Amino acid sequence: MPSHRYRDVYERVTVGLTDAEREWPSKRLTKAPLWVPVDLRDGNQALAEPMDPARKKRFFELMVAMGYTEIEVGYPSASQTDYDFVRLLAEGTLAPEEVTLVVFTPARRDLIERTVESIRDIQNPVVIHMYTATAPTWREMVLRKKPAELKELILRGATDILELAGHLPNVRFQFSPEVFNLTEPDYVIDICDSVTELWQASPERPVILNLPATVEVATPNVYADQIEYMHKRLARRDSVILSVHPHNDRGTGIACAELAVLAGADRVEGCIFGNGERTGNVDIATLALNLHAQGIDPMIDFSDIDEIRRTVEYCNRITVPERHPYVGDLVHTAFSGTHQDAINKGFAEHRERAEALGVPENEAAWHVPYLPIDPADLGRNYDAVIRVNSQSGKGGIAYLLATEYGVELPRRAQIDFARRVQHHTDTSGAEITAHEIWRVFRESYCAPVRIEQPFSLTNYATSGVGTELSTSVEIMTPEGHASSSHHVGTGPVEALTAALAAEGVDIEILELHQTSLTAGNDSEALTLIEYRVGAETAWAAGIASSVLAASLEALIAAANAVISTQQVAERDLEYVG
């Protein structure tokens, strides 16, 4: 790799910030910045198929519903579609009166005129956002301007904006030195101070200075230094809203934005879920939810994250990846056995903690391993939190059985059943659903064998109470004959155990667990038994309309498992012989 070709980039972007001046490393985020989604302009420009008016309208309505109060709505001098959309907002009631609309323009008079015309008679607050690339490579190769010539071009554009829109009381101004992060910092300060002076920036009518990391080329701490350098040296700082617009070329756009806010930025531009040219703009949904995960109100509503994702995917025609932070299908999902076990225990303790405090679970402090936030905060249920594949363990399997079917497995049963599920997933190589786990459970414990003539319980009856209690049992044996027996002083479970012993299947019940599978009077009952035959222990289960019937079914299932094992052993012996 010819890495030496890029060595000078880092040197070109560092600033002379002294250790005494550098305060951002010791600061903490304490509140949300002003968010400005640029999906309708910057994000739209990066789409293979730009949004039509219907998709733009739907996206705008989503952002308003989420609570964004400043939205970049288009580049009206670049296309008729953008111009018409701005006019739709100007002439209609789509934009609530408190929402500020941002329109984008280069520093060129004819395009500025077209931009100002697009906002004619608009009642909403408006920001006219002018940009010009300032970095050496851009000004020398693209614009063919010397530094002084480029400054003159920018101030001429700023003068045109002031002339054409300075008298409009609902209009403010914004300037972006594009590729700020690759521009000489003192040159940017000189231009920005000249622009804010020309635009007569004041606390009552502040100017937005937006400092983009248009192409990310250095580590996030470098960008933070650049922002703090500007924050502490700009003139009229109390009349400036300092904004940042990070891109994601190095994959650290999120970190750049967070550190920039620590360094003095007041405002962040980006796209919901990070759409944008190349590797994208900074993801303002992730930024906001990072604040939420730190106990800071992001001031934006993400309580139905799946609906937000569906709308963004529809408008952009780009699928959000499964591992995308917070919104991806798998971001709250654990396949690993150790993770599943920890999450399962965390959920149980969270419920106990909420109950002890006497508060709803969604109000109790959140401390669950591997889940930085409660999925329910985003409108997600817990169905997909634990999913089982060949890497999963007993905790995850037990969690799915408990949450989906109400079956609480004892620890030893979890271990036994996990081996059976593991065999299934190792064979298939695929994820196994809760429905399939339930099928494996029933096949393993309720109908564990496929023998020609299994034991079956044909009838039972009890009479008397206490010492007078007696039970009659009728079973069909594997040999195909009916067997009736009468047992004094025992109930149905003990009587069936004795009847099976008389037929050569001596089962000792070690443990018996009973539960209802669902709530309500018509719920089925499940009985899970651990039993011993000789030196071997195993598990069996029965499901029926009553607890007693389920217990008897579990005993029959155990007996059939024993007979099946004996038949297999006999066949193996014959084969060896």
C-alpha positions in Angstrom: 0.0 0.0 0.0 1.5 3.4 -1.0 0.5 5.0 2.2 3.4 7.6 2.0 1.3 9.5 -0.6 -1.1 10.8 2.1 1.4 11.6 4.8 1.1 15.4 4.5 -2.7 15.5 4.9 -2.6 15.4 8.7 0.0 18.1 8.9 -2.1 20.4 6.7 -5.2 20.2 8.9 -3.8 20.6 12.4 -4.3 24.0 14.1 -2.2 25.9 16.6 -4.4 25.2 19.6 -2.3 25.2 22.8 -2.9 22.8 25.7 -4.1 25.7 27.8 -6.7 26.6 25.2 -7.9 23.0 24.5 -10.9 22.5 26.9 -13.1 20.1 24.9 -11.4 16.8 26.3 -12.6 17.6 29.8 -16.1 18.6 28.9 -19.3 16.6 28.9 -22.4 16.7 26.7 -25.3 18.1 28.8 -27.9 19.1 26.3 -28.9 18.6 22.7 -27.6 20.9 20.0 -29.9 22.5 17.4 -30.5 19.7 14.9 -30.9 20.5 11.2 -31.7 17.6 8.9 -30.5 18.2 5.4 -32.1 15.1 3.8 -34.2 17.1 1.4 -31.2 18.9 0.0 -27.8 17.4 0.7 -29.2 13.9 1.1 -31.5 14.3 -1.9 -28.5 15.2 -4.1 -26.8 12.0 -3.1 -29.6 9.7 -4.3 -29.4 7.7 -7.5 -33.0 8.7 -8.0 -33.7 12.0 -6.4 -37.0 12.4 -4.5 -40.2 13.3 -6.4 -42.5 15.9 -4.9 -44.6 13.2 -3.1 -41.6 11.7 -1.4 -40.2 15.1 -0.5 -43.6 16.0 1.1 -43.8 12.8 3.0 -40.2 13.2 4.3 -40.9 16.7 5.3 -44.0 15.7 7.2 -42.0 13.0 9.0 -39.4 15.5 10.2 -42.0 17.9 11.4 -43.8 15.1 13.3 -40.5 14.1 14.9 -40.0 17.6 16.3 -37.3 19.2 14.0 -37.7 23.0 14.1 -35.2 23.9 11.5 -35.1 21.9 8.2 -33.1 22.4 5.0 -35.7 22.0 2.4 -33.9 22.4 -1.0 -31.6 24.0 -3.5 -34.2 26.0 -5.4 -31.7 27.4 -8.0 -30.5 23.9 -8.9 -33.7 22.3 -10.2 -37.3 23.1 -10.9 -38.4 20.3 -8.5 -36.6 21.9 -5.6 -37.9 25.4 -6.6 -41.5 24.0 -6.8 -41.2 22.3 -3.4 -40.0 25.5 -1.7 -43.0 27.3 -3.4 -45.3 24.6 -2.1 -44.1 25.4 1.4 -44.3 29.1 0.9 -47.9 29.0 -0.5 -49.4 26.3 1.6 -49.9 25.2 5.2 -47.5 22.2 5.1 -44.9 23.9 7.3 -46.0 24.8 10.8 -45.3 28.5 11.5 -42.6 27.8 14.1 -40.5 25.7 11.7 -37.5 27.5 10.1 -36.9 26.6 6.5 -33.4 26.6 5.1 -32.7 27.2 1.4 -29.3 26.6 -0.2 -27.4 28.7 -2.8 -23.9 29.2 -4.2 -22.3 32.7 -4.0 -23.5 33.7 -7.4 -26.0 36.6 -8.0 -28.3 34.9 -10.6 -28.7 31.9 -8.4 -29.2 34.0 -5.3 -31.9 35.9 -7.1 -33.6 32.6 -8.0 -33.3 31.5 -4.3 -34.8 34.7 -3.0 -37.7 34.4 -5.5 -38.5 30.9 -4.2 -39.2 32.2 -0.7 -41.3 35.2 -1.9 -44.2 35.9 0.6 -43.2 33.0 2.8 -44.5 33.4 6.4 -42.1 31.0 8.1 -38.7 31.9 9.4 -36.2 31.4 6.7 -32.4 30.9 6.5 -30.6 31.6 3.2 -27.6 29.4 3.3 -24.7 30.5 1.0 -21.7 28.3 0.4 -18.3 28.5 -1.3 -15.5 26.0 -1.2 -12.4 27.5 0.4 -9.8 24.7 0.7 -6.6 25.2 -1.4 -7.2 22.2 -3.6 -10.8 23.4 -4.4 -10.0 27.1 -4.9 -6.9 26.3 -7.1 -8.2 23.4 -9.2 -11.9 24.0 -9.3 -12.5 27.7 -8.8 -9.1 28.9 -10.2 -9.0 31.7 -7.6 -6.3 33.1 -5.4 -7.2 33.5 -1.7 -7.9 37.3 -2.0 -10.0 36.7 -5.2 -12.0 34.0 -3.5 -12.7 36.2 -0.5 -13.9 38.9 -2.9 -16.3 36.4 -4.6 -17.7 35.4 -1.2 -18.3 39.0 0.0 -19.9 39.9 -3.3 -22.3 37.0 -2.9 -23.0 38.1 0.7 -23.6 41.6 -0.5 -26.1 40.3 -3.0 -28.0 38.4 -0.4 -28.1 41.4 1.9 -29.4 43.6 -1.0 -32.1 41.1 -2.1 -33.2 39.8 1.3 -31.8 41.9 4.1 -35.0 43.9 4.4 -37.1 40.7 5.1 -37.7 40.5 8.8 -38.2 36.7 8.9 -35.0 35.9 7.0 -31.6 35.2 8.5 -28.3 34.2 6.8 -25.9 31.3 6.9 -22.4 30.9 5.4 -20.5 27.7 4.8 -16.8 27.7 3.9 -17.1 24.3 2.2 -14.2 21.9 3.0 -13.5 24.0 6.1 -11.5 21.2 7.6 -8.9 21.4 4.8 -8.8 25.2 4.8 -6.2 27.4 6.5 -8.0 28.3 9.8 -6.9 31.9 9.9 -8.1 32.4 6.3 -11.5 31.0 7.3 -11.7 33.3 10.3 -10.9 36.3 8.1 -13.6 35.5 5.7 -16.2 34.6 8.4 -15.5 37.8 10.3 -15.9 39.8 7.2 -19.2 38.1 6.4 -20.7 38.6 9.9 -19.7 42.2 9.8 -21.3 42.7 6.4 -24.5 40.9 7.4 -24.6 43.0 10.7 -24.8 40.0 12.9 -26.3 40.7 16.3 -27.7 38.6 19.2 -31.2 39.5 17.9 -30.4 38.4 14.3 -27.5 36.0 14.6 -25.6 34.7 11.6 -25.0 30.9 11.2 -21.4 30.0 10.4 -21.4 26.4 9.3 -18.0 24.6 9.3 -18.2 21.4 7.3 -15.8 18.5 7.4 -16.8 18.0 3.7 -14.2 15.3 3.2 -13.2 13.6 6.4 -9.4 13.2 6.4 -8.2 13.2 10.0 -9.0 11.8 13.4 -12.0 13.4 15.3 -9.8 15.2 17.8 -8.3 17.2 15.0 -11.8 18.4 13.9 -12.5 19.2 17.6 -9.4 21.3 17.8 -10.4 23.1 14.6 -13.8 23.9 16.0 -12.5 25.1 19.3 -9.9 27.3 17.5 -12.8 29.0 15.6 -15.1 29.1 18.6 -12.5 31.1 20.6 -11.3 33.4 17.8 -14.3 34.4 15.8 -15.5 38.0 16.2 -19.0 38.7 17.3 -19.2 35.2 18.8 -22.4 36.1 20.8 -24.0 36.9 17.4 -22.9 33.7 15.7 -24.6 30.3 15.8 -21.6 28.0 15.3 -22.7 25.0 13.2 -20.9 21.8 12.0 -21.6 19.5 9.1 -19.4 16.4 9.3 -19.1 13.7 6.6 -18.2 10.1 7.2 -15.3 9.3 4.8 -13.3 7.8 7.7 -16.3 6.3 9.4 -15.9 8.7 12.3 -18.5 11.3 11.5 -20.5 10.6 14.7 -17.4 11.2 16.8 -16.5 14.3 14.9 -19.9 15.8 15.6 -19.9 14.9 19.3 -16.4 16.3 19.9 -17.3 19.4 17.9 -20.2 20.1 20.2 -17.9 19.7 23.2 -15.5 22.2 21.4 -18.2 24.9 21.1 -20.5 24.0 18.3 -24.2 25.0 18.8 -25.8 23.3 15.8 -25.4 20.1 13.8 -26.4 19.5 10.2 -26.8 15.9 9.0 -29.2 13.3 7.6 -31.5 11.0 9.5 -29.6 7.6 9.3 -26.7 9.3 7.5 -27.5 9.3 3.8 -25.2 11.5 1.8 -22.4 11.6 -0.9 -19.7 8.9 -0.7 -20.0 7.3 2.8 -22.7 9.8 3.9 -23.4 12.8 6.0 -23.3 12.5 9.8 -26.2 10.4 11.1 -28.2 12.7 13.3 -30.5 9.9 14.5 -27.6 8.1 16.0 -26.3 11.4 17.5 -29.6 12.1 19.1 -30.1 8.6 20.5 -26.5 8.6 21.8 -27.6 11.6 24.0 -30.8 9.6 25.0 -28.5 6.7 26.1 -26.6 9.2 28.4 -29.8 10.5 30.1 -30.0 13.6 27.9 -33.3 14.6 26.2 -32.5 14.7 22.4 -35.5 16.9 21.9 -36.6 14.7 18.9 -39.2 12.0 19.1 -37.9 8.5 18.1 -40.6 6.6 20.0 -41.6 4.8 16.8 -38.3 4.1 15.2 -39.6 1.5 12.8 -42.1 3.9 11.2 -39.3 6.5 10.9 -37.2 3.9 9.2 -40.0 2.8 6.8 -40.6 6.4 5.8 -36.9 7.1 5.2 -36.4 3.9 3.2 -39.5 4.8 1.1 -38.3 8.3 0.4 -34.6 7.5 -0.2 -35.2 4.1 -1.8 -32.2 2.9 0.3 -32.4 0.1 2.8 -31.2 0.8 6.3 -28.6 -1.9 7.2 -29.4 -4.6 9.8 -26.6 -3.5 12.0 -27.2 0.3 11.8 -27.1 1.8 15.3 -30.4 1.8 17.1 -32.7 1.3 14.1 -31.3 -1.8 12.4 -33.2 -5.1 12.6 -30.5 -6.8 14.6 -29.2 -4.0 16.9 -31.1 -5.2 19.9 -30.6 -8.9 19.1 -28.3 -11.4 20.8 -27.4 -14.8 19.3 -24.5 -15.5 21.6 -25.3 -17.8 24.5 -23.3 -15.7 27.0 -25.0 -12.5 25.9 -28.5 -14.2 26.0 -27.9 -15.5 29.5 -26.9 -12.1 30.7 -29.8 -10.3 29.1 -32.3 -12.9 30.4 -31.0 -12.3 34.0 -30.9 -8.6 33.4 -34.6 -8.5 32.4 -35.5 -10.5 35.4 -33.6 -8.2 37.8 -35.1 -5.1 36.0 -38.6 -6.4 36.7 -37.8 -7.1 40.3 -36.2 -3.7 40.7 -39.3 -1.9 39.3 -41.6 -4.0 41.5 -39.6 -3.2 44.6 -39.7 0.6 43.8 -43.4 0.4 43.0 -42.9 2.0 39.5 -43.8 0.7 36.0 -40.9 -1.1 34.3 -40.6 1.7 31.7 -39.8 4.2 34.5 -37.2 2.2 36.4 -33.5 2.9 35.9 -32.2 0.8 33.0 -29.3 -1.6 33.8 -29.6 -4.6 31.5 -26.4 -6.2 30.1 -25.6 -5.7 26.4 -28.6 -3.4 25.9 -27.5 0.3 26.2 -31.1 1.4 26.0 -34.5 -0.2 26.5 -35.8 -1.2 23.0 -39.3 -0.2 24.2 -38.1 3.5 24.2 -38.0 3.2 20.4 -41.3 1.4 20.1 -39.7 -2.0 19.8 -41.0 -5.0 21.6 -38.8 -7.7 23.0 -39.6 -10.4 20.5 -36.3 -10.0 18.6 -34.0 -9.3 21.5 -33.0 -13.0 21.8 -32.7 -15.2 18.7 -31.3 -18.6 18.6 -28.7 -20.1 16.2 -25.8 -22.5 16.6 -23.9 -20.0 18.7 -26.7 -19.7 21.3 -27.0 -21.2 24.7 -29.5 -22.4 27.2 -30.3 -18.8 28.4 -31.6 -17.6 25.0 -33.6 -20.8 24.4 -35.2 -20.6 27.8 -35.9 -16.9 27.3 -37.8 -17.5 24.0 -39.8 -20.4 25.6 -40.7 -18.2 28.5 -41.7 -15.0 26.6 -43.4 -16.7 23.6 -45.0 -19.7 25.3 -45.0 -19.1 29.0 -42.7 -22.2 29.7 -40.3 -21.6 32.6 -37.6 -24.3 32.3 -35.7 -25.4 35.5 -32.0 -25.0 35.1 -31.3 -28.7 34.6 -34.0 -28.8 31.9 -32.5 -25.8 30.2 -29.2 -27.7 29.9 -30.8 -30.8 28.5 -33.0 -28.9 26.1 -30.2 -26.7 24.9 -28.3 -29.8 23.7 -31.3 -30.8 21.6 -31.7 -27.4 20.1 -28.0 -27.2 19.5 -28.1 -30.5 17.5 -31.0 -29.0 15.4 -29.1 -25.8 14.6 -25.8 -27.6 14.0 -27.6 -29.8 11.5 -29.5 -27.0 9.7 -26.8 -24.3 10.1 -29.6 -21.7 10.3 -31.3 -19.5 12.9 -34.2 -21.2 14.7 -37.3 -19.4 15.5 -39.4 -19.5 18.7 -42.0 -21.5 16.8 -39.4 -24.1 15.8 -38.0 -24.2 19.3 -41.5 -25.0 20.6 -41.8 -27.7 18.0 -38.5 -29.2 19.1 -39.6 -29.1 22.7 -42.8 -30.9 22.0 -41.1 -33.5 19.9 -38.4 -34.0 22.5 -40.5 -34.3 25.6 -44.2 -34.7 24.7 -43.9 -37.1 21.9 -40.2 -38.2 22.2 -40.4 -41.5 20.2 -41.8 -43.0 17.1 -42.5 -46.6 18.2 -45.1 -48.8 16.6 -47.3 -49.3 19.6 -46.6 -46.7 22.4 -48.1 -46.7 25.9 -51.4 -44.8 26.1 -53.7 -44.0 28.9 -57.2 -45.0 28.0 -59.0 -44.2 31.2 -58.7 -43.4 34.9 -61.1 -42.8 37.8 -60.8 -41.9 41.4 -63.1 -42.4 44.4 -63.0 -41.5 48.1 -60.8 -39.1 49.9 -57.8 -39.3 52.3 -57.1 -42.9 53.4 -60.1 -44.0 51.5 -58.8 -42.7 48.2 -58.5 -45.2 45.4 -57.7 -44.9 41.7 -58.5 -47.2 38.8 -56.2 -47.0 35.7 -56.5 -48.4 32.2 -53.6 -48.4 29.9 -52.7 -49.8 26.5 -49.3 -51.5 26.4 -46.7 -51.6 23.6 -47.6 -55.3 23.1 -51.1 -54.2 22.2 -53.1 -55.4 25.2 -55.2 -53.4 27.6 -54.1 -53.5 31.3 -56.4 -52.5 34.1 -55.3 -52.0 37.7 -56.8 -50.7 41.0 -54.7 -48.8 43.5 -55.7 -48.0 47.1 -54.5 -44.9 49.0 -53.0 -43.2 45.9 -54.0 -40.5 43.4 -53.9 -40.8 39.7 -50.2 -39.9 39.2 -49.0 -42.4 41.7 -51.5 -45.0 40.4 -50.2 -44.6 36.8 -46.6 -44.8 38.0 -47.5 -48.2 39.7 -49.4 -49.4 36.6 -46.4 -48.7 34.4 -44.0 -50.4 36.9 -46.2 -53.5 36.7 -45.6 -53.5 32.9 -41.8 -53.4 33.4 -41.3 -49.6 33.2 -40.2 -48.5 36.7 -40.1 -44.7 36.6 -39.0 -42.6 39.7 -40.3 -39.0 39.5 -37.6 -36.7 40.8 -39.1 -33.3 40.1 -42.4 -32.1 38.8 -43.1 -28.6 37.4 -46.6 -27.4 36.5 -47.6 -24.2 34.7 -50.3 -22.7 32.5 -49.2 -21.8 28.9 -51.4 -18.7 28.6 -53.6 -16.6 30.8 -57.3 -17.2 31.1 -59.6 -20.1 32.1 -59.2 -21.9 28.8 -55.4 -22.0 29.0 -53.7 -25.4 28.5 -51.6 -26.7 31.3 -48.0 -28.1 30.9 -46.3 -30.5 33.3 -42.6 -31.1 33.1 -41.1 -34.0 35.0 -37.6 -35.1 35.7 -37.5 -38.8 36.1 -35.0 -41.6 36.7 -34.9 -45.1 35.3 -32.0 -47.1 36.8 -29.0 -44.8 36.9 -30.2 -42.5 34.1 -32.3 -39.3 34.4 -34.3 -37.6 31.7 -37.1 -35.2 31.2 -40.6 -35.6 29.8 -43.6 -33.2 29.4 -47.4 -33.4 28.9 -49.8 -30.8 27.7 -53.5 -31.0 28.4 -56.6 -29.1 29.4 -55.9 -29.6 33.1 -52.8 -29.9 35.3 -53.7 -33.4 36.3 -54.2 -34.6 32.7 -51.0 -32.9 31.7 -49.1 -34.7 34.5 -50.5 -38.1 33.4 -49.5 -37.3 29.7 -46.0 -36.5 30.9 -45.7 -39.9 32.6 -46.9 -41.7 29.5 -44.3 -39.7 27.4 -41.6 -40.8 29.9 -42.7 -44.4 29.6 -42.6 -44.3 25.8 -39.1 -42.7 25.9 -37.9 -45.6 28.1 -39.5 -48.2 25.8 -38.0 -46.5 22.8 -34.5 -46.5 24.3 -34.9 -50.2 25.2 -35.9 -51.1 21.7 -33.0 -49.2 20.2 -30.6 -50.9 22.5 -32.1 -54.3 21.6 -31.7 -53.6 17.9 -28.1 -52.5 18.4 -27.4 -55.8 20.3 -29.0 -57.9 17.5 -26.9 -56.0 14.9 -23.7 -56.6 16.9 -24.6 -60.3 17.3 
